[in-house]
Amino acid sequence: MFKKSFVLLAAGALVVIGAQSAAAHVEVKADNPRALAKDVTLTLSAESESASAGIAELRVVLPKGIAPADVSFESGPKSWALSATSDGFRVKGAPLPVGEDVEVAVAVKQLPDAEELVFKTLQTYGDGKVDRWIELDEHGATEEEGDHSHSGNPAPVLKLRAAALETSPAPTPSAPTPSTPAPASDSPSPVASEADGDDNGGMSGGTWAAIGAGGVVAAGVGYLVVRRRGQAAE
């Protein structure tokens, strides 16, 4: 009877340990979880699973749209520092006390335009053991919080709200250039010339000159005719 009770207690302890191990994971949070948000602080929290060594490093694979050069260190354990990798970054330093969880904060220049971001993470201990939080469910996304039925080591995921309108404004059409008015001409318009002709009885100055010249000629002819008649009478 005692032996049977001991076996049951041992089995129950293994279940509890297994449940605690499955519950341990890495989480990521943001102070502004919105697509296209700028100057965002990401906080990574990793739970310790080792009973013999402390956490010494977190290596993170960045999602598409965030470059390693756009990430900088904000806070973490004393003596820990950030360095860029080809596909992300790592934060490491002296191992923490055994069983102690770790929290690291980094700054990101701008989040990409997406609905969610996956941050695959390798958690390394002082003795070289590595926890790989990189698994996705069959749809390519991480499991919902509290649901560990799809993967044993889910990658941390950050859900994003839709981008604010002012971060992606529609292009404003350029205003048409106002046309420059044509300069006024100094020469009189045809309408003005016609108006000037009307003031002279509808005849131009040349016509009046011709009439005047004709009058002079007629007067001269008349004078000659009268003179000849006078001479003939004498």
Backbone bond lengths (Angstrom), bond angles and torsions (degrees), N, CA, C in turn:
res aa  C-N    CA-C-N  psi(-1)  N-CA   C-N-CA  omega(-1)  CA-C   N-CA-C  phi
1 M - - - 1.463 - - 1.537 110.19 -
2 F 1.319 115.05 -43.68 1.451 119.78 179.74 1.521 110.65 -64.79
3 K 1.331 115.73 -41.52 1.454 120.51 -179.35 1.529 110.91 -62.62
4 K 1.346 115.67 -41.25 1.463 120.05 179.78 1.520 111.12 -64.91
5 S 1.319 117.36 -39.96 1.474 121.30 179.39 1.523 110.23 -65.95
6 F 1.338 116.23 -38.66 1.461 119.79 179.75 1.528 111.02 -63.69
7 V 1.342 115.88 -41.44 1.468 120.30 179.78 1.520 110.32 -63.28
8 L 1.332 116.80 -42.02 1.456 120.41 179.57 1.530 111.23 -64.20
9 L 1.332 116.30 -41.54 1.458 119.77 179.33 1.530 110.96 -64.86
10 A 1.326 115.76 -40.88 1.461 119.94 179.28 1.516 110.60 -63.94
11 A 1.341 116.69 -42.60 1.463 119.99 178.91 1.516 111.02 -63.55
12 G 1.339 115.69 -40.58 1.463 118.96 178.62 1.516 111.48 -63.92
13 A 1.325 117.52 -37.33 1.463 121.18 178.73 1.511 110.78 -64.85
14 L 1.339 116.59 -39.96 1.471 120.16 178.77 1.522 110.96 -64.26
15 V 1.344 115.88 -38.82 1.470 119.41 178.57 1.520 110.74 -63.38
16 V 1.343 115.23 -42.69 1.465 119.39 179.79 1.517 110.62 -63.93
17 I 1.344 116.48 -43.39 1.461 120.37 179.42 1.521 110.58 -63.21
18 G 1.358 114.54 -42.16 1.460 118.74 179.19 1.518 111.92 -63.58
19 A 1.323 116.94 -39.75 1.460 121.18 179.37 1.514 110.67 -65.79
20 Q 1.331 116.94 -40.26 1.455 120.36 178.37 1.514 110.61 -65.40
21 S 1.346 116.12 -39.60 1.456 119.88 179.04 1.514 110.90 -64.71
22 A 1.342 116.63 -40.75 1.459 120.00 -179.87 1.520 111.13 -68.72
23 A 1.352 115.22 -31.30 1.453 118.63 -177.62 1.524 111.63 -75.72
24 A 1.346 117.55 -25.22 1.460 120.35 179.91 1.520 109.02 -68.29
25 H 1.322 115.22 137.99 1.457 119.48 -178.60 1.514 109.89 -167.58
26 V 1.340 115.32 -178.98 1.453 121.71 177.20 1.519 108.13 -110.24
27 E 1.314 116.33 136.30 1.464 121.66 178.60 1.523 109.78 -120.22
28 V 1.313 115.73 152.33 1.460 121.08 175.63 1.520 108.80 -129.04
29 K 1.320 116.07 135.50 1.456 122.41 177.85 1.520 109.02 -133.26
30 A 1.339 116.01 160.30 1.461 121.36 179.66 1.516 109.80 -133.84
31 D 1.341 116.15 147.47 1.461 119.11 177.57 1.524 111.24 -74.56
32 N 1.336 117.07 -18.34 1.466 121.50 176.82 1.535 108.56 -145.01
33 P 1.334 116.38 78.60 1.471 119.47 -176.67 1.530 112.72 -76.92
34 R 1.301 116.30 71.77 1.462 122.32 -178.32 1.524 109.65 -133.58
35 A 1.320 115.72 137.16 1.456 120.01 178.64 1.526 110.95 -57.05
36 L 1.323 116.00 137.40 1.468 124.57 179.14 1.527 113.70 69.59
37 A 1.334 117.31 8.31 1.467 119.70 177.63 1.526 109.35 -66.25
38 K 1.335 116.06 144.99 1.456 121.50 -177.66 1.525 110.72 -108.49
39 D 1.337 114.63 153.40 1.464 122.06 177.12 1.531 110.66 52.25
40 V 1.314 114.76 57.83 1.469 121.73 -177.12 1.529 110.08 -97.90
41 T 1.330 116.59 139.49 1.457 121.69 174.83 1.523 109.60 -98.11
42 L 1.321 116.12 120.73 1.465 121.90 176.24 1.526 108.59 -101.50
43 T 1.319 116.43 135.70 1.456 121.66 178.30 1.520 109.11 -118.22
44 L 1.322 116.10 121.29 1.464 122.75 177.93 1.524 108.76 -104.15
45 S 1.336 115.69 126.26 1.465 121.18 179.97 1.523 108.29 -119.40
46 A 1.335 116.77 121.74 1.466 121.79 -178.31 1.521 109.82 -119.70
47 E 1.321 115.16 130.80 1.464 120.44 179.27 1.529 109.88 -90.95
48 S 1.313 115.09 142.00 1.464 120.73 179.98 1.531 110.64 -79.39
49 E 1.337 115.72 135.26 1.463 120.85 178.68 1.526 112.80 -115.74
50 S 1.309 116.66 -6.36 1.463 120.38 -175.77 1.520 111.32 -93.90
51 A 1.314 115.00 139.58 1.466 120.44 177.72 1.523 111.06 -98.97
52 S 1.343 116.54 2.53 1.463 119.38 -175.89 1.524 113.87 -127.49
53 A 1.344 118.39 -13.41 1.469 119.62 -177.64 1.524 109.85 -147.36
54 G 1.318 115.07 154.55 1.455 120.23 -180.00 1.524 111.89 -94.54
55 I 1.326 115.71 160.79 1.471 121.50 178.91 1.531 109.04 -68.38
56 A 1.352 115.49 134.45 1.458 120.54 -177.68 1.528 113.24 -123.16
57 E 1.330 116.79 -13.28 1.469 117.70 -176.34 1.523 110.85 -163.16
58 L 1.342 115.34 144.65 1.459 122.87 168.13 1.528 107.09 -122.39
59 R 1.327 115.65 125.35 1.460 120.24 175.56 1.523 108.02 -114.97
60 V 1.330 116.79 123.55 1.461 122.16 -172.28 1.525 110.09 -116.60
61 V 1.328 115.28 132.79 1.466 121.68 172.71 1.527 107.33 -94.46
62 L 1.313 116.44 120.04 1.462 120.44 -176.74 1.526 111.71 -77.25
63 P 1.323 116.92 145.72 1.467 120.17 176.20 1.517 110.96 -72.64
64 K 1.314 116.36 163.26 1.464 121.98 178.92 1.527 109.28 -60.00
65 G 1.324 115.24 133.86 1.458 119.71 179.80 1.514 113.54 106.94
66 I 1.346 117.55 -9.83 1.461 121.66 176.20 1.517 108.02 -122.45
67 A 1.304 117.09 119.73 1.462 121.76 -179.18 1.527 109.79 -90.16
68 P 1.338 117.58 145.81 1.475 119.60 178.05 1.526 113.05 -54.36
69 A 1.342 116.83 -33.62 1.469 119.68 -179.40 1.517 112.60 -69.48
70 D 1.346 117.58 -14.65 1.462 121.56 -177.97 1.529 112.60 -92.99
71 V 1.322 116.55 8.71 1.464 121.62 -179.02 1.525 109.81 -115.84
72 S 1.314 116.74 134.67 1.467 121.66 177.90 1.522 110.33 -134.23
73 F 1.306 115.93 154.99 1.461 122.63 -175.96 1.526 110.59 -79.41
74 E 1.323 116.05 134.67 1.472 120.71 176.46 1.519 111.55 -111.96
75 S 1.327 117.05 -52.68 1.464 118.77 -178.66 1.525 110.08 -157.70
76 G 1.328 114.80 159.00 1.454 121.69 179.90 1.515 109.45 176.56
77 P 1.324 117.19 -171.55 1.465 120.05 178.59 1.536 111.61 -59.26
78 K 1.302 116.40 152.09 1.454 121.79 178.56 1.518 110.29 -58.68
79 S 1.311 115.58 135.44 1.471 125.52 179.45 1.529 113.03 80.63
80 W 1.332 118.21 -4.42 1.463 119.83 177.59 1.534 109.44 -81.72
81 A 1.322 115.22 147.21 1.473 120.62 -179.28 1.523 109.29 -141.82
82 L 1.321 115.00 159.91 1.472 121.71 -178.49 1.518 110.19 -104.18
83 S 1.318 115.85 141.88 1.462 122.15 172.73 1.523 108.01 -140.08
84 A 1.343 115.19 143.65 1.461 120.33 -178.45 1.528 110.76 -79.56
85 T 1.329 115.53 149.17 1.460 122.23 173.05 1.524 108.04 -119.59
86 S 1.322 116.42 -179.57 1.457 119.71 -178.08 1.526 112.29 -66.53
87 D 1.333 117.32 -28.29 1.467 120.52 -177.16 1.519 113.68 -126.47
88 G 1.315 117.14 12.92 1.458 119.27 -179.25 1.514 111.98 174.26
89 F 1.333 116.28 -129.82 1.468 120.63 179.66 1.517 109.49 -156.31
90 R 1.326 115.03 164.24 1.464 121.07 172.62 1.518 108.65 -132.09
91 V 1.339 114.51 145.08 1.457 121.60 175.13 1.519 106.18 -122.88
92 K 1.325 116.90 122.66 1.468 119.65 -174.58 1.517 110.68 -147.40
93 G 1.330 114.34 165.37 1.450 120.62 178.30 1.519 109.41 178.81
94 A 1.307 116.14 -156.42 1.463 120.57 179.26 1.526 109.91 -63.58
95 P 1.350 118.62 138.96 1.471 121.15 179.82 1.524 111.41 -57.97
96 L 1.327 115.58 141.74 1.456 121.42 177.08 1.526 109.54 -77.62
97 P 1.314 116.69 165.61 1.469 118.81 174.71 1.527 111.26 -58.30
98 V 1.290 117.32 149.76 1.467 122.48 -178.78 1.529 109.97 -58.09
99 G 1.325 115.22 131.42 1.455 120.82 178.10 1.514 115.00 86.73
100 E 1.335 117.89 -4.95 1.465 120.76 -178.02 1.534 110.43 -86.58
101 D 1.326 116.02 131.56 1.473 121.08 177.16 1.532 109.50 -77.22
102 V 1.320 116.33 164.48 1.456 120.50 -178.37 1.526 110.09 -127.08
103 E 1.319 115.10 145.42 1.467 121.39 176.33 1.520 108.34 -133.90
104 V 1.336 114.79 128.91 1.458 121.34 -177.97 1.522 108.70 -129.06
105 A 1.319 117.11 137.29 1.467 122.19 178.24 1.525 109.21 -118.19
106 V 1.325 115.43 133.81 1.462 121.28 177.48 1.522 108.35 -130.37
107 A 1.339 115.93 155.38 1.461 121.82 177.72 1.522 109.32 -104.38
108 V 1.329 115.89 137.36 1.460 122.45 178.90 1.526 108.34 -119.81
109 K 1.330 116.74 133.20 1.471 120.33 -177.00 1.524 112.08 -61.50
110 Q 1.337 116.95 -45.52 1.470 119.67 178.92 1.525 109.41 -159.08
111 L 1.339 114.93 138.91 1.449 120.51 175.66 1.532 109.59 -82.22
112 P 1.316 117.36 148.76 1.472 119.53 178.37 1.520 111.86 -74.59
113 D 1.318 115.93 169.17 1.460 121.90 178.36 1.526 108.48 -84.31
114 A 1.327 116.55 93.55 1.462 122.22 -176.53 1.521 109.98 -150.73
115 E 1.322 116.02 167.45 1.467 120.83 178.22 1.523 111.21 -88.69
116 E 1.335 116.96 -30.41 1.448 121.20 177.68 1.519 109.46 -153.68
117 L 1.325 115.40 154.46 1.454 122.22 -179.59 1.526 109.42 -126.13
118 V 1.322 116.04 133.12 1.457 121.80 -179.38 1.526 109.01 -105.49
119 F 1.336 116.42 129.33 1.460 122.45 -179.72 1.531 109.04 -117.62
120 K 1.317 116.26 86.33 1.472 119.44 178.42 1.522 108.83 -62.71
121 T 1.349 116.06 133.88 1.463 120.50 -171.53 1.522 111.35 -133.24
122 L 1.337 115.92 134.90 1.474 122.85 172.36 1.521 107.34 -107.46
123 Q 1.312 115.56 123.36 1.469 122.62 -176.89 1.528 108.20 -108.35
124 T 1.339 116.50 112.44 1.464 121.21 -174.62 1.528 110.60 -107.45
125 Y 1.345 115.33 139.90 1.475 122.27 179.64 1.529 109.71 -101.81
126 G 1.318 114.97 168.46 1.454 120.85 -178.87 1.514 113.66 -62.13
127 D 1.336 117.92 -24.86 1.471 120.61 -179.59 1.529 112.05 -91.67
128 G 1.359 116.99 5.15 1.462 119.64 178.05 1.523 114.50 96.38
129 K 1.314 118.23 -9.77 1.454 120.22 178.60 1.537 109.71 -65.70
130 V 1.339 116.02 143.96 1.464 120.81 -177.86 1.527 110.30 -127.64
131 D 1.317 116.51 126.67 1.465 122.01 170.15 1.526 107.16 -96.67
132 R 1.335 116.27 125.95 1.460 121.18 -175.59 1.530 110.04 -105.29
133 W 1.318 115.99 100.69 1.470 121.63 178.59 1.538 107.95 -95.21
134 I 1.347 114.04 77.71 1.468 119.77 -171.03 1.522 113.30 -133.88
135 E 1.322 118.23 0.16 1.462 120.16 -172.58 1.527 112.62 -83.92
136 L 1.339 114.82 145.44 1.457 122.74 176.42 1.516 108.17 -119.20
137 D 1.347 116.55 162.57 1.454 118.88 175.80 1.528 109.51 -80.66
138 E 1.313 117.07 -177.56 1.460 120.45 -175.12 1.515 114.14 -66.97
139 H 1.323 116.92 -14.78 1.466 120.74 179.32 1.527 111.77 -95.51
140 G 1.335 117.03 2.89 1.452 119.86 178.75 1.499 113.99 90.12
141 A 1.334 117.94 -5.60 1.462 121.61 179.66 1.518 108.83 -108.44
142 T 1.315 116.40 161.87 1.454 120.37 178.70 1.519 110.11 -76.98
143 E 1.308 115.06 160.71 1.452 119.65 -179.87 1.512 111.27 -69.91
144 E 1.315 116.51 155.60 1.462 120.76 176.68 1.518 109.91 -66.10
145 E 1.304 116.04 150.96 1.463 120.63 -179.36 1.525 110.57 -58.87
146 G 1.335 114.25 129.98 1.449 119.91 179.83 1.520 113.30 89.41
147 D 1.331 119.11 -7.11 1.454 122.76 179.97 1.527 108.70 -111.03
148 H 1.321 117.75 107.95 1.454 122.55 -176.80 1.528 110.93 -112.06
149 S 1.314 117.03 28.77 1.459 120.60 -176.78 1.520 112.65 -82.50
150 H 1.352 117.79 -19.56 1.454 120.28 -174.47 1.522 112.21 -95.04
151 S 1.335 119.03 -37.23 1.454 121.04 -178.39 1.514 109.78 -148.24
152 G 1.355 115.48 149.34 1.448 120.05 -178.41 1.511 112.85 -84.25
153 N 1.324 117.27 -25.34 1.462 121.67 -178.59 1.533 109.95 -129.36
154 P 1.316 116.52 72.97 1.472 119.30 -175.30 1.523 112.55 -68.48
155 A 1.305 115.79 139.33 1.466 120.64 174.53 1.523 109.10 -72.79
156 P 1.319 117.51 142.49 1.473 119.22 178.03 1.521 110.89 -66.16
157 V 1.332 116.15 140.97 1.459 121.51 -178.45 1.514 109.72 -129.74
158 L 1.313 115.49 143.88 1.457 121.57 178.13 1.521 108.51 -116.74
159 K 1.331 116.47 117.87 1.462 121.47 176.88 1.529 109.06 -81.83
160 L 1.315 116.40 135.93 1.457 120.82 -178.07 1.521 111.79 -114.12
161 R 1.319 115.53 144.16 1.460 120.99 170.47 1.520 108.98 -80.78
162 A 1.324 115.89 164.21 1.467 120.29 -179.89 1.520 110.11 -63.37
163 A 1.306 115.64 150.29 1.470 121.30 -179.57 1.520 110.65 -62.80
164 A 1.321 116.18 143.19 1.460 121.01 175.52 1.521 109.38 -66.77
165 L 1.320 116.34 148.40 1.462 120.82 -176.22 1.524 112.16 -59.05
166 E 1.331 116.52 -38.24 1.462 118.44 -174.94 1.521 112.66 -71.77
167 T 1.354 117.59 -14.22 1.460 118.93 179.88 1.517 112.92 -83.14
168 S 1.314 117.16 -15.92 1.470 119.72 179.00 1.523 109.39 -137.72
169 P 1.329 116.84 64.08 1.469 119.46 -177.38 1.517 111.49 -67.35
170 A 1.344 115.57 147.28 1.462 119.88 175.64 1.515 108.43 -70.61
171 P 1.331 117.19 143.41 1.470 118.99 -179.81 1.512 111.82 -60.66
172 T 1.322 115.38 132.28 1.462 120.87 -178.79 1.519 110.13 -84.73
173 P 1.347 118.39 124.37 1.471 118.93 179.63 1.513 110.86 -64.19
174 S 1.338 116.66 140.85 1.459 120.55 -178.64 1.518 110.29 -71.31
175 A 1.338 115.61 139.21 1.471 120.56 -178.62 1.522 109.54 -71.07
176 P 1.342 118.07 139.71 1.465 119.77 179.26 1.509 111.49 -64.14
177 T 1.321 116.27 141.00 1.462 121.20 -179.98 1.515 110.16 -72.34
178 P 1.351 118.28 125.12 1.471 119.75 -178.57 1.524 110.80 -62.83
179 S 1.315 115.29 137.44 1.460 119.81 -179.22 1.517 110.26 -71.35
180 T 1.351 115.61 142.10 1.475 120.51 -179.66 1.513 109.48 -85.57
181 P 1.342 118.90 126.30 1.470 120.04 -179.22 1.520 111.22 -64.18
182 A 1.327 115.90 141.74 1.465 120.73 179.85 1.515 109.94 -67.07
183 P 1.354 117.67 138.24 1.482 119.73 -179.49 1.512 111.30 -63.91
184 A 1.337 116.16 145.34 1.469 120.99 -178.75 1.515 110.26 -68.58
185 S 1.290 117.74 137.30 1.466 122.45 -179.98 1.517 110.50 -84.06
186 D 1.377 115.53 140.99 1.467 120.40 178.54 1.521 112.75 -78.97
187 S 1.345 115.98 -22.60 1.470 118.76 -177.86 1.510 109.95 -76.67
188 P 1.327 118.43 143.13 1.465 120.78 -178.92 1.503 110.54 -67.24
189 S 1.295 115.01 144.75 1.457 120.35 179.15 1.514 109.65 -76.72
190 P 1.374 116.31 159.64 1.472 118.92 178.06 1.524 112.90 -54.87
191 V 1.311 116.44 -34.12 1.463 119.69 179.50 1.515 109.81 -63.43
192 A 1.355 115.32 -41.99 1.465 118.28 -179.95 1.513 110.58 -64.96
193 S 1.360 118.13 -38.80 1.467 120.53 179.76 1.508 110.77 -63.19
194 E 1.316 115.76 -41.51 1.461 119.06 178.62 1.522 111.20 -63.48
195 A 1.309 115.34 -37.28 1.470 118.97 178.95 1.514 109.98 -64.45
196 D 1.363 116.86 -40.23 1.459 119.24 178.53 1.527 110.65 -62.91
197 G 1.350 119.27 -37.61 1.462 122.85 178.91 1.497 111.55 -65.07
198 D 1.299 117.57 -36.37 1.465 121.30 -179.41 1.518 110.17 -65.23
199 D 1.352 116.56 -31.89 1.468 119.09 -179.04 1.525 110.94 -67.24
200 N 1.349 120.70 -21.63 1.453 124.82 -179.44 1.521 112.47 -101.68
201 G 1.276 117.72 26.53 1.465 121.22 177.75 1.500 112.90 78.56
202 G 1.277 117.67 19.77 1.458 120.82 177.49 1.510 112.18 85.46
203 M 1.383 120.94 0.00 1.462 123.54 -179.48 1.511 109.05 -116.39
204 S 1.335 113.53 146.15 1.456 119.02 -179.19 1.521 110.83 -78.10
205 G 1.346 116.85 172.87 1.465 121.73 179.04 1.526 111.68 -64.57
206 G 1.330 118.32 -33.69 1.458 121.25 179.56 1.517 112.22 -64.31
207 T 1.324 116.03 -37.98 1.474 119.84 178.67 1.517 111.04 -62.69
208 W 1.342 114.65 -45.16 1.479 118.36 178.46 1.525 111.73 -61.98
209 A 1.306 117.14 -35.91 1.478 119.34 179.15 1.519 110.79 -65.85
210 A 1.338 115.84 -40.56 1.470 119.36 179.61 1.528 110.77 -63.63
211 I 1.333 115.65 -40.85 1.480 119.19 178.77 1.522 110.96 -62.63
212 G 1.323 116.20 -40.96 1.462 120.12 179.81 1.525 111.62 -62.51
213 A 1.353 114.65 -43.42 1.469 119.16 -179.44 1.532 110.18 -63.62
214 G 1.332 116.61 -39.99 1.474 120.45 178.92 1.525 111.56 -62.11
215 G 1.305 116.17 -37.52 1.462 120.55 179.54 1.522 111.60 -64.51
216 V 1.333 115.82 -40.44 1.465 120.25 179.83 1.522 110.12 -63.72
217 V 1.364 114.96 -43.86 1.482 118.39 -179.98 1.528 110.76 -61.90
218 A 1.348 116.19 -44.23 1.481 120.16 -179.29 1.538 111.17 -61.18
219 A 1.336 114.31 -39.22 1.471 118.18 179.71 1.516 110.65 -64.41
220 G 1.339 117.55 -39.91 1.451 121.64 179.77 1.505 111.92 -64.62
221 V 1.337 115.17 -42.76 1.478 119.40 179.63 1.526 109.71 -63.00
222 G 1.335 116.01 -44.46 1.472 119.86 179.85 1.523 110.87 -59.95
223 Y 1.334 116.34 -38.92 1.461 119.96 -179.31 1.516 111.14 -64.26
224 L 1.333 116.06 -42.84 1.468 119.88 -179.80 1.521 111.22 -64.62
225 V 1.329 116.94 -41.74 1.471 120.28 -179.54 1.526 110.54 -62.01
226 V 1.310 116.58 -44.94 1.475 120.66 -178.91 1.521 109.96 -63.36
227 R 1.313 116.01 -39.47 1.468 119.97 -176.85 1.517 110.07 -66.61
228 R 1.333 117.37 -43.89 1.459 120.20 -179.28 1.538 110.87 -63.32
229 R 1.301 116.19 -39.92 1.466 119.21 177.67 1.535 111.57 -61.38
230 G 1.307 114.45 -36.22 1.461 118.09 -179.97 1.522 111.20 -68.68
231 Q 1.334 114.91 -39.56 1.457 118.15 179.66 1.529 110.81 -66.81
232 A 1.339 117.52 -37.97 1.465 121.42 -179.31 1.535 110.04 -66.24
233 A 1.240 118.58 -35.36 1.464 122.38 -178.97 1.512 110.20 -68.97
234 E 1.302 119.85 -31.37 1.446 122.55 178.95 1.518 109.88 -72.00
